[in-house]
Amino acid sequence: GFLHYTVTDCEFNSSKLNDIEYTQSYYYNKLEIVRFSSSVGKFVGYTEFGIKNAERWNNGPEVIARRGEKERYCFHNVGIDVEADLTKS
């Protein structure tokens, strides 16, 4: 069979917005085909299919929506995680 999945990730060293990187990677059969990274600010394709999608998404509303995810998704959740960790240590 075929497997398609998406991995959304927030990597951080502190709860400051500048120390957070948001990535969203798209996989097909365990091969990463395209990724959005907040540090790059756009989609990057790694396969022929991924490159075509990256070009299309970088010229559409998808890239604008992803650029806001670092603050909307990561910053909010990282703050919760850091606070929870600090209260347990």
C-alpha positions, 0 to 999 in steps of 0.5 A: 500500500501507499502511505501519505502523512504530514509531520508538524514540529516546533523546535525551540531552545526557549519560549522566545519567538526568535528561538522557535522554528516551525516545520511542516513536512509532507511524506509519501512512502516514508520519503519527504517530498516537501517541507515548509520551514519558518526559518526559510519562510517558504516551501521547499520540494525534495522530489519532482512532485514536491518541487511542483507543489512547493512552487504552486504553494509558494505562489498561493495563500498556502505560504501566507497561512504557514508563515503565521503558524509559528506564532499561532501554533508554536508560540502558544504551545511552547509557552504552555510546555515551558511553564509546565516543565518549570513547575515540575522542576 
